[in-house]
Amino acid sequence: MPVIQRFANARVRINARDHPPPHFHVQLNDGREAWVRIEPLEIIHGHVAAREIAEVLAWASERQAWLTQTFEDLQRSTTPA
């Protein structure tokens, strides 16, 4: 699962051949994880408050089209994950 962006407190990844809806994973440095739907931008899984990943959400809000395209491209990936 490639890391597509790093922040001081978290890493953002998108899995190849992952399930819908289009989303990305945010892993905090303490090991907790959240799944964030790309459109609309919202936390759909995990025990992470939006305030804890505010920087990630602000970054993602400016890149929703790119994140969606990246998710779709990785779903067509033929290379094993």
C-alpha positions as CSV (number, residue, x, y, z in Angstrom):
1,M,0.0,0.0,0.0
2,P,1.9,3.1,-1.2
3,V,2.1,6.2,1.0
4,I,0.9,9.1,-1.1
5,Q,1.5,11.8,1.5
6,R,3.2,12.3,4.8
7,F,2.3,14.7,7.6
8,A,3.9,15.3,11.0
9,N,1.4,13.1,12.8
10,A,0.1,10.8,10.0
11,R,0.6,9.0,6.6
12,V,-2.0,8.8,3.8
13,R,-2.3,5.7,1.7
14,I,-4.6,4.2,-1.0
15,N,-4.8,0.5,-1.4
16,A,-4.8,-1.2,-4.8
17,R,-7.9,-3.3,-5.5
18,D,-9.7,-1.9,-2.4
19,H,-13.5,-1.9,-1.8
20,P,-15.8,1.0,-2.7
21,P,-16.6,3.8,-2.0
22,P,-13.4,5.6,-3.1
23,H,-11.5,6.4,0.0
24,F,-8.0,6.7,1.5
25,H,-6.5,5.5,4.8
26,V,-4.9,7.8,7.3
27,Q,-2.6,6.1,9.8
28,L,-1.6,8.2,12.8
29,N,1.8,7.9,14.4
30,D,0.2,6.2,17.4
31,G,-1.1,3.4,15.2
32,R,-4.8,4.4,15.0
33,E,-6.3,4.4,11.5
34,A,-9.2,6.1,9.8
35,W,-10.8,5.5,6.4
36,V,-11.8,8.8,4.7
37,R,-14.4,8.8,1.9
38,I,-13.1,11.1,-0.9
39,E,-16.5,12.5,-2.1
40,P,-18.0,13.7,0.1
41,L,-14.9,14.1,2.3
42,E,-15.8,12.3,5.6
43,I,-14.4,9.8,8.0
44,I,-16.2,6.5,7.4
45,H,-14.3,4.1,9.7
46,G,-12.0,4.3,12.7
47,H,-11.7,6.0,16.1
48,V,-10.1,9.2,15.0
49,A,-11.7,12.6,15.4
50,A,-11.7,15.0,12.5
51,R,-9.8,17.6,14.5
52,E,-6.9,15.1,14.9
53,I,-6.5,14.9,11.1
54,A,-7.6,18.4,10.2
55,E,-4.4,19.0,8.2
56,V,-5.0,15.8,6.2
57,L,-8.6,16.8,5.5
58,A,-7.6,20.3,4.4
59,W,-5.0,18.8,2.1
60,A,-7.5,16.2,0.7
61,S,-10.2,18.9,0.1
62,E,-7.9,20.6,-2.3
63,R,-7.1,17.3,-4.1
64,Q,-10.4,15.4,-4.3
65,A,-10.3,14.9,-8.1
66,W,-6.7,13.7,-8.0
67,L,-7.5,11.3,-5.0
68,T,-10.5,9.9,-6.8
69,Q,-8.4,9.3,-10.0
70,T,-5.6,7.7,-8.0
71,F,-8.1,5.4,-6.3
72,E,-9.7,4.4,-9.6
73,D,-6.3,3.8,-11.2
74,L,-5.2,1.6,-8.3
75,Q,-8.4,-0.4,-8.6
76,R,-7.4,-1.3,-12.2
77,S,-4.0,-2.4,-11.1
78,T,-3.0,-5.8,-12.2
79,T,0.1,-6.1,-10.0
80,P,-0.5,-8.1,-6.8
81,A,-0.7,-5.9,-3.7
